[in-house]
Amino acid sequence: MLLHGLRDQAHEWDAIAPALVPFGRVVAPDQRGHGGTGRPRTGYDPADYADD
């Protein structure tokens, strides 16, 4: 599981993810409000991210 930083998106991992595939499944989601996700006005507390 590759998680991007606060101001990034899942595409930050595009260069390294292919190199990790031989070692197992690679998952790099966009976190709430980043990249290709929607941008809700609320729901950015740590507990909200944990529920995702």
CNS distance restraints for C-alpha pairs under 8 A (distance, minus, plus):
assign (resid   1 and name CA) (resid  26 and name CA) 6.14 0.50 0.50
assign (resid   1 and name CA) (resid  27 and name CA) 4.89 0.50 0.50
assign (resid   1 and name CA) (resid  28 and name CA) 5.91 0.50 0.50
assign (resid   2 and name CA) (resid  10 and name CA) 7.98 0.50 0.50
assign (resid   2 and name CA) (resid  13 and name CA) 7.38 0.50 0.50
assign (resid   2 and name CA) (resid  26 and name CA) 7.39 0.50 0.50
assign (resid   2 and name CA) (resid  27 and name CA) 6.11 0.50 0.50
assign (resid   2 and name CA) (resid  28 and name CA) 4.75 0.50 0.50
assign (resid   2 and name CA) (resid  29 and name CA) 7.43 0.50 0.50
assign (resid   3 and name CA) (resid  10 and name CA) 7.15 0.50 0.50
assign (resid   3 and name CA) (resid  28 and name CA) 6.08 0.50 0.50
assign (resid   3 and name CA) (resid  29 and name CA) 6.86 0.50 0.50
assign (resid   3 and name CA) (resid  30 and name CA) 7.76 0.50 0.50
assign (resid   3 and name CA) (resid  31 and name CA) 7.70 0.50 0.50
assign (resid   4 and name CA) (resid   8 and name CA) 5.70 0.50 0.50
assign (resid   4 and name CA) (resid   9 and name CA) 5.71 0.50 0.50
assign (resid   4 and name CA) (resid  10 and name CA) 5.91 0.50 0.50
assign (resid   4 and name CA) (resid  12 and name CA) 6.77 0.50 0.50
assign (resid   4 and name CA) (resid  13 and name CA) 7.73 0.50 0.50
assign (resid   4 and name CA) (resid  28 and name CA) 7.83 0.50 0.50
assign (resid   4 and name CA) (resid  30 and name CA) 7.49 0.50 0.50
assign (resid   4 and name CA) (resid  31 and name CA) 7.66 0.50 0.50
assign (resid   5 and name CA) (resid   9 and name CA) 7.41 0.50 0.50
assign (resid   7 and name CA) (resid  34 and name CA) 7.67 0.50 0.50
assign (resid   8 and name CA) (resid  12 and name CA) 6.75 0.50 0.50
assign (resid   8 and name CA) (resid  34 and name CA) 7.03 0.50 0.50
assign (resid   8 and name CA) (resid  35 and name CA) 7.57 0.50 0.50
assign (resid   9 and name CA) (resid  30 and name CA) 5.51 0.50 0.50
assign (resid   9 and name CA) (resid  31 and name CA) 7.28 0.50 0.50
assign (resid   9 and name CA) (resid  34 and name CA) 5.69 0.50 0.50
assign (resid   9 and name CA) (resid  35 and name CA) 4.89 0.50 0.50
assign (resid  10 and name CA) (resid  14 and name CA) 7.68 0.50 0.50
assign (resid  10 and name CA) (resid  28 and name CA) 5.49 0.50 0.50
assign (resid  10 and name CA) (resid  29 and name CA) 5.53 0.50 0.50
assign (resid  10 and name CA) (resid  30 and name CA) 4.90 0.50 0.50
assign (resid  10 and name CA) (resid  31 and name CA) 7.86 0.50 0.50
assign (resid  10 and name CA) (resid  35 and name CA) 6.79 0.50 0.50
assign (resid  11 and name CA) (resid  35 and name CA) 7.98 0.50 0.50
assign (resid  13 and name CA) (resid  17 and name CA) 5.68 0.50 0.50
assign (resid  13 and name CA) (resid  28 and name CA) 7.14 0.50 0.50
assign (resid  14 and name CA) (resid  18 and name CA) 7.37 0.50 0.50
assign (resid  16 and name CA) (resid  20 and name CA) 6.78 0.50 0.50
assign (resid  17 and name CA) (resid  21 and name CA) 6.58 0.50 0.50
assign (resid  17 and name CA) (resid  26 and name CA) 6.60 0.50 0.50
assign (resid  20 and name CA) (resid  24 and name CA) 6.94 0.50 0.50
assign (resid  20 and name CA) (resid  26 and name CA) 6.85 0.50 0.50
assign (resid  21 and name CA) (resid  25 and name CA) 5.95 0.50 0.50
assign (resid  21 and name CA) (resid  26 and name CA) 6.05 0.50 0.50
assign (resid  30 and name CA) (resid  34 and name CA) 5.79 0.50 0.50
assign (resid  30 and name CA) (resid  35 and name CA) 5.67 0.50 0.50
assign (resid  30 and name CA) (resid  36 and name CA) 6.73 0.50 0.50
assign (resid  30 and name CA) (resid  37 and name CA) 6.62 0.50 0.50
assign (resid  31 and name CA) (resid  35 and name CA) 7.63 0.50 0.50
assign (resid  31 and name CA) (resid  37 and name CA) 7.33 0.50 0.50
assign (resid  31 and name CA) (resid  49 and name CA) 7.92 0.50 0.50
assign (resid  32 and name CA) (resid  37 and name CA) 6.17 0.50 0.50
assign (resid  32 and name CA) (resid  38 and name CA) 7.11 0.50 0.50
assign (resid  32 and name CA) (resid  39 and name CA) 7.14 0.50 0.50
assign (resid  32 and name CA) (resid  44 and name CA) 7.56 0.50 0.50
assign (resid  32 and name CA) (resid  49 and name CA) 7.38 0.50 0.50
assign (resid  33 and name CA) (resid  37 and name CA) 5.56 0.50 0.50
assign (resid  33 and name CA) (resid  38 and name CA) 5.50 0.50 0.50
assign (resid  33 and name CA) (resid  39 and name CA) 4.28 0.50 0.50
assign (resid  33 and name CA) (resid  40 and name CA) 6.55 0.50 0.50
assign (resid  34 and name CA) (resid  38 and name CA) 7.49 0.50 0.50
assign (resid  34 and name CA) (resid  39 and name CA) 7.30 0.50 0.50
assign (resid  43 and name CA) (resid  48 and name CA) 5.54 0.50 0.50
assign (resid  43 and name CA) (resid  49 and name CA) 7.64 0.50 0.50
assign (resid  44 and name CA) (resid  48 and name CA) 6.07 0.50 0.50
assign (resid  44 and name CA) (resid  49 and name CA) 6.68 0.50 0.50
assign (resid  45 and name CA) (resid  49 and name CA) 6.62 0.50 0.50
assign (resid  46 and name CA) (resid  50 and name CA) 6.23 0.50 0.50
assign (resid  47 and name CA) (resid  51 and name CA) 6.29 0.50 0.50
assign (resid  48 and name CA) (resid  52 and name CA) 6.58 0.50 0.50
